[in-house]
Amino acid sequence: MIWINLAGLALIGFIVWWFWIYQPPGQAVTEDNILILVDDGVYQPAHLTLPAGKPVRLSFLRKDASPCAESVIFPTLDISQRLPTGQTKTIALPALEPGKYPFHCQMQMYRGSLTVKA
């Protein structure tokens, strides 16, 4: 009985780590167009570092057919776009001020962020 409880606690700990604590490695961006893969419950890359004052284009390629992956939302930029399955959807972002700009799906299970540095 104790092993079942320990296994349950370990599973709960893993779920908390995966959905709220874990952050995949980031990527510094040096080009104007970045491809972000939407697959297996994550954006790849999920965390991007961008230079301030420079417009950028994010191209999302959705491979995951789950309903949660069908849109991407940038709440602080007031941008919401549908992502067609198996196709690339490009979102042009204006030159941004330094700061952190989160993006996510409508249920906030897919999560990512843009860190803009001067």
MDAnalysis code that builds the backbone (N, CA, C; Angstrom):
import MDAnalysis as mda
import numpy as np

u = mda.Universe.empty(354, n_residues=118, atom_resindex=np.repeat(np.arange(118), 3), trajectory=True)
u.add_TopologyAttr("name", ["N", "CA", "C"] * 118)
u.add_TopologyAttr("resid", np.arange(1, 119))
u.add_TopologyAttr("resname", ["MET", "ILE", "TRP", "ILE", "ASN", "LEU", "ALA", "GLY", "LEU", "ALA", "LEU", "ILE", "GLY", "PHE", "ILE", "VAL", "TRP", "TRP", "PHE", "TRP", "ILE", "TYR", "GLN", "PRO", "PRO", "GLY", "GLN", "ALA", "VAL", "THR", "GLU", "ASP", "ASN", "ILE", "LEU", "ILE", "LEU", "VAL", "ASP", "ASP", "GLY", "VAL", "TYR", "GLN", "PRO", "ALA", "HIS", "LEU", "THR", "LEU", "PRO", "ALA", "GLY", "LYS", "PRO", "VAL", "ARG", "LEU", "SER", "PHE", "LEU", "ARG", "LYS", "ASP", "ALA", "SER", "PRO", "CYS", "ALA", "GLU", "SER", "VAL", "ILE", "PHE", "PRO", "THR", "LEU", "ASP", "ILE", "SER", "GLN", "ARG", "LEU", "PRO", "THR", "GLY", "GLN", "THR", "LYS", "THR", "ILE", "ALA", "LEU", "PRO", "ALA", "LEU", "GLU", "PRO", "GLY", "LYS", "TYR", "PRO", "PHE", "HIS", "CYS", "GLN", "MET", "GLN", "MET", "TYR", "ARG", "GLY", "SER", "LEU", "THR", "VAL", "LYS", "ALA"])
u.atoms.positions = np.array([
    [0.817, -1.196, 0.000],
    [0.000, 0.000, 0.000],
    [0.868, 1.269, 0.000],
    [1.947, 1.257, 0.737],
    [2.819, 2.436, 0.787],
    [3.430, 2.715, -0.573],
    [3.728, 1.673, -1.357],
    [4.328, 1.860, -2.686],
    [3.356, 2.527, -3.642],
    [2.111, 2.194, -3.516],
    [1.091, 2.827, -4.372],
    [0.998, 4.319, -4.053],
    [1.010, 4.652, -2.763],
    [0.961, 6.068, -2.372],
    [2.203, 6.815, -2.841],
    [3.382, 6.193, -2.702],
    [4.612, 6.829, -3.153],
    [4.617, 7.022, -4.672],
    [4.117, 6.014, -5.392],
    [4.037, 6.142, -6.851],
    [3.069, 7.264, -7.239],
    [1.956, 7.379, -6.528],
    [0.992, 8.447, -6.799],
    [1.586, 9.820, -6.540],
    [2.328, 9.956, -5.438],
    [2.985, 11.234, -5.138],
    [4.044, 11.570, -6.176],
    [4.790, 10.566, -6.620],
    [5.796, 10.801, -7.661],
    [5.133, 11.261, -8.953],
    [4.017, 10.652, -9.310],
    [3.294, 11.047, -10.520],
    [2.755, 12.472, -10.397],
    [2.222, 12.818, -9.258],
    [1.741, 14.194, -9.040],
    [2.900, 15.176, -9.150],
    [4.043, 14.829, -8.557],
    [5.219, 15.692, -8.653],
    [5.669, 15.882, -10.084],
    [5.647, 14.811, -10.886],
    [6.033, 14.905, -12.292],
    [5.078, 15.813, -13.060],
    [3.795, 15.677, -12.815],
    [2.797, 16.504, -13.506],
    [2.998, 17.982, -13.162],
    [3.224, 18.283, -11.889],
    [3.463, 19.674, -11.482],
    [4.720, 20.206, -12.149],
    [5.782, 19.398, -12.159],
    [7.030, 19.820, -12.797],
    [6.820, 20.065, -14.286],
    [6.162, 19.165, -14.996],
    [5.999, 19.265, -16.453],
    [5.169, 20.470, -16.869],
    [4.045, 20.703, -16.173],
    [3.131, 21.755, -16.613],
    [3.435, 23.132, -16.033],
    [4.087, 23.234, -14.873],
    [4.261, 24.535, -14.252],
    [5.708, 24.940, -13.986],
    [6.613, 23.992, -13.888],
    [7.989, 24.337, -13.519],
    [8.954, 24.227, -14.692],
    [8.854, 23.153, -15.465],
    [9.805, 22.873, -16.544],
    [9.728, 23.937, -17.633],
    [10.896, 24.409, -18.076],
    [10.972, 25.309, -19.214],
    [12.021, 24.754, -20.171],
    [11.600, 24.420, -21.389],
    [12.563, 23.914, -22.357],
    [13.645, 24.954, -22.617],
    [14.797, 24.516, -23.119],
    [15.869, 25.476, -23.380],
    [15.439, 26.562, -24.358],
    [15.957, 27.755, -24.141],
    [15.639, 28.880, -25.011],
    [16.586, 28.947, -26.195],
    [16.281, 29.866, -27.083],
    [17.099, 30.049, -28.279],
    [17.214, 31.527, -28.573],
    [18.448, 31.987, -28.754],
    [18.667, 33.377, -29.155],
    [18.397, 33.485, -30.654],
    [17.694, 34.526, -31.040],
    [17.288, 34.705, -32.430],
    [18.184, 35.743, -33.092],
    [18.737, 35.371, -34.237],
    [19.581, 36.300, -34.985],
    [19.020, 36.584, -36.374],
    [17.949, 35.900, -36.731],
    [17.360, 36.081, -38.054],
    [15.982, 36.718, -37.938],
    [15.414, 37.110, -39.071],
    [14.120, 37.796, -39.073],
    [12.923, 36.851, -39.074],
    [13.109, 35.599, -39.482],
    [12.008, 34.646, -39.564],
    [12.388, 33.396, -38.791],
    [11.586, 33.040, -37.787],
    [11.865, 31.901, -36.917],
    [10.764, 30.865, -37.088],
    [11.148, 29.610, -37.261],
    [10.178, 28.519, -37.364],
    [9.975, 27.910, -35.987],
    [8.715, 27.837, -35.555],
    [8.349, 27.227, -34.280],
    [7.467, 26.026, -34.585],
    [7.903, 24.858, -34.157],
    [7.168, 23.618, -34.371],
    [6.168, 23.434, -33.234],
    [4.909, 23.133, -33.572],
    [3.861, 22.884, -32.595],
    [3.560, 21.386, -32.653],
    [4.099, 20.638, -31.662],
    [3.967, 19.179, -31.704],
    [4.170, 18.587, -30.310],
    [3.480, 17.510, -30.033],
    [3.619, 16.752, -28.785],
    [3.451, 17.597, -27.526],
    [2.554, 18.558, -27.556],
    [2.248, 19.348, -26.371],
    [3.183, 20.499, -26.079],
    [4.095, 20.810, -26.989],
    [5.042, 21.910, -26.744],
    [5.298, 22.708, -28.015],
    [5.770, 23.929, -27.803],
    [6.329, 24.733, -28.885],
    [7.833, 24.453, -28.890],
    [8.409, 24.272, -30.064],
    [9.848, 24.023, -30.166],
    [10.464, 24.975, -31.160],
    [11.255, 25.939, -30.811],
    [11.616, 26.321, -29.445],
    [10.481, 27.092, -28.776],
    [10.437, 26.992, -27.467],
    [9.363, 27.648, -26.715],
    [9.788, 28.997, -26.151],
    [11.078, 29.179, -25.937],
    [11.557, 30.424, -25.336],
    [12.603, 31.045, -26.252],
    [12.274, 32.226, -26.750],
    [13.138, 32.916, -27.703],
    [13.626, 34.235, -27.117],
    [14.861, 34.576, -27.398],
    [15.417, 35.866, -27.005],
    [15.617, 36.689, -28.268],
    [14.975, 37.858, -28.301],
    [14.987, 38.723, -29.482],
    [15.631, 40.063, -29.162],
    [16.195, 40.722, -30.165],
    [16.705, 42.077, -29.943],
    [15.546, 43.081, -29.954],
    [15.648, 44.107, -29.116],
    [14.608, 45.143, -29.056],
    [14.668, 46.019, -30.302],
    [13.509, 46.560, -30.656],
    [13.438, 47.522, -31.748],
    [13.553, 46.942, -33.139],
    [13.412, 45.635, -33.266],
    [13.542, 45.001, -34.578],
    [12.320, 44.119, -34.832],
    [11.580, 44.347, -35.934],
    [10.431, 43.489, -36.225],
    [10.890, 42.067, -36.522],
    [10.030, 41.116, -36.225],
    [10.362, 39.707, -36.437],
    [9.124, 38.966, -36.920],
    [9.355, 37.898, -37.660],
    [8.258, 37.057, -38.145],
    [8.407, 35.675, -37.510],
    [7.335, 35.205, -36.887],
    [7.315, 33.874, -36.298],
    [6.462, 32.983, -37.182],
    [7.033, 31.884, -37.653],
    [6.297, 30.925, -38.479],
    [6.012, 29.692, -37.640],
    [4.735, 29.413, -37.413],
    [4.314, 28.269, -36.615],
    [3.928, 27.129, -37.552],
    [4.555, 25.968, -37.392],
    [4.213, 24.771, -38.151],
    [3.535, 23.805, -37.196],
    [2.229, 23.639, -37.366],
    [1.440, 22.787, -36.473],
    [1.404, 21.365, -37.002],
    [1.981, 20.433, -36.216],
    [1.930, 19.015, -36.555],
    [0.973, 18.256, -35.646],
    [0.633, 18.847, -34.513],
    [-0.248, 18.230, -33.532],
    [-1.701, 18.534, -33.896],
    [-2.509, 17.490, -34.044],
    [-3.907, 17.672, -34.443],
    [-4.842, 17.938, -33.266],
    [-4.321, 18.000, -32.050],
    [-5.200, 18.208, -30.897],
    [-5.861, 19.592, -30.974],
    [-7.096, 19.694, -30.489],
    [-7.815, 20.971, -30.554],
    [-7.099, 22.101, -29.818],
    [-6.340, 21.773, -28.789],
    [-5.640, 22.810, -28.022],
    [-4.586, 23.514, -28.873],
    [-4.037, 22.822, -29.852],
    [-2.958, 23.396, -30.668],
    [-3.469, 24.254, -31.820],
    [-4.771, 24.441, -31.936],
    [-5.288, 25.110, -33.127],
    [-5.175, 26.631, -33.115],
    [-4.712, 27.209, -32.019],
    [-4.503, 28.658, -32.037],
    [-3.322, 29.034, -31.153],
    [-2.763, 30.193, -31.435],
    [-1.697, 30.759, -30.603],
    [-2.127, 32.167, -30.222],
    [-1.908, 32.515, -28.954],
    [-2.358, 33.793, -28.420],
    [-1.169, 34.507, -27.773],
    [-0.984, 35.776, -28.133],
    [-0.018, 36.657, -27.488],
    [-0.844, 37.680, -26.714],
    [-1.180, 37.407, -25.443],
    [-2.122, 38.282, -24.731],
    [-1.648, 39.721, -24.574],
    [-0.362, 39.946, -24.307],
    [0.121, 41.322, -24.103],
    [0.229, 42.105, -25.404],
    [0.226, 41.395, -26.538],
    [0.293, 42.058, -27.849],
    [-1.069, 42.100, -28.537],
    [-2.083, 41.517, -27.893],
    [-3.443, 41.457, -28.438],
    [-3.459, 40.772, -29.809],
    [-2.746, 39.638, -29.901],
    [-2.684, 38.856, -31.141],
    [-3.216, 37.462, -30.862],
    [-4.111, 36.990, -31.720],
    [-4.639, 35.633, -31.652],
    [-4.778, 35.121, -33.085],
    [-4.149, 33.988, -33.378],
    [-4.178, 33.444, -34.734],
    [-4.487, 31.951, -34.696],
    [-5.256, 31.490, -35.669],
    [-5.520, 30.053, -35.826],
    [-4.343, 29.421, -36.562],
    [-4.002, 28.201, -36.173],
    [-2.900, 27.472, -36.798],
    [-3.452, 26.255, -37.523],
    [-3.417, 26.238, -38.849],
    [-3.913, 25.077, -39.598],
    [-2.962, 23.882, -39.437],
    [-3.516, 22.695, -39.363],
    [-2.717, 21.476, -39.217],
    [-1.917, 21.214, -40.487],
    [-0.618, 20.931, -40.303],
    [0.246, 20.579, -41.422],
    [0.669, 21.744, -42.297],
    [0.359, 22.954, -41.889],
    [0.724, 24.137, -42.675],
    [1.452, 25.140, -41.793],
    [2.202, 26.005, -42.423],
    [2.915, 27.050, -41.700],
    [2.089, 28.323, -41.690],
    [1.934, 28.903, -40.517],
    [1.229, 30.180, -40.349],
    [2.243, 31.197, -39.835],
    [2.446, 32.280, -40.563],
    [3.431, 33.292, -40.195],
    [2.733, 34.470, -39.525],
    [3.291, 34.890, -38.406],
    [2.778, 36.033, -37.654],
    [3.886, 37.089, -37.618],
    [3.589, 38.254, -38.157],
    [4.559, 39.357, -38.160],
    [4.384, 40.168, -36.882],
    [5.451, 40.268, -36.121],
    [5.424, 41.061, -34.898],
    [6.137, 42.378, -35.142],
    [5.612, 43.452, -34.590],
    [6.284, 44.750, -34.754],
    [7.554, 44.793, -33.904],
    [8.310, 45.855, -34.049],
    [9.465, 46.062, -33.183],
    [8.962, 46.173, -31.744],
    [9.538, 45.395, -30.843],
    [9.054, 45.322, -29.462],
    [10.007, 46.019, -28.502],
    [9.433, 46.535, -27.439],
    [10.214, 47.124, -26.355],
    [10.801, 45.991, -25.506],
    [11.896, 46.250, -24.783],
    [12.445, 45.206, -23.902],
    [11.405, 44.735, -22.896],
    [11.408, 43.429, -22.649],
    [10.458, 42.835, -21.712],
    [10.206, 41.383, -22.066],
    [9.260, 40.787, -21.360],
    [8.904, 39.389, -21.600],
    [7.475, 39.330, -22.119],
    [7.283, 38.602, -23.220],
    [5.987, 38.499, -23.875],
    [5.596, 37.019, -23.955],
    [4.665, 36.579, -23.116],
    [4.263, 35.172, -23.164],
    [3.344, 34.905, -24.353],
    [3.327, 33.653, -24.806],
    [2.344, 33.203, -25.785],
    [1.925, 31.786, -25.408],
    [0.704, 31.420, -25.811],
    [0.170, 30.119, -25.414],
    [-1.019, 29.749, -26.284],
    [-1.493, 28.518, -26.111],
    [-2.720, 28.080, -26.787],
    [-3.914, 28.591, -25.979],
    [-5.127, 28.335, -26.442],
    [-6.300, 28.865, -25.749],
    [-6.504, 28.251, -24.366],
    [-5.971, 27.057, -24.117],
    [-6.109, 26.422, -22.803],
    [-4.847, 26.611, -21.951],
    [-3.837, 27.269, -22.474],
    [-2.557, 27.532, -21.825],
    [-1.798, 26.259, -21.472],
    [-1.982, 25.217, -22.264],
    [-1.205, 23.991, -22.078],
    [0.089, 24.065, -22.893],
    [0.020, 24.610, -24.088],
    [1.217, 24.920, -24.867],
    [1.634, 26.313, -24.407],
    [2.884, 26.466, -23.959],
    [3.315, 27.765, -23.451],
    [4.702, 28.106, -23.988],
    [4.904, 29.386, -24.213],
    [6.210, 29.871, -24.646],
    [6.345, 31.334, -24.276],
    [7.521, 31.888, -24.559],
    [7.720, 33.303, -24.267],
    [8.775, 33.898, -25.184],
    [8.629, 35.191, -25.394],
    [9.615, 35.976, -26.109],
    [10.259, 36.904, -25.083],
    [11.573, 36.845, -24.975],
    [12.294, 37.766, -24.115],
    [12.998, 38.759, -25.020],
    [12.626, 40.015, -24.902],
    [13.193, 41.057, -25.763],
    [14.201, 41.842, -24.931],
    [15.434, 41.886, -25.439],
    [16.512, 42.572, -24.720],
    [17.074, 43.703, -25.556],
    [17.468, 44.761, -24.890],
    [18.037, 45.921, -25.573],
    [19.447, 45.627, -26.044],
])
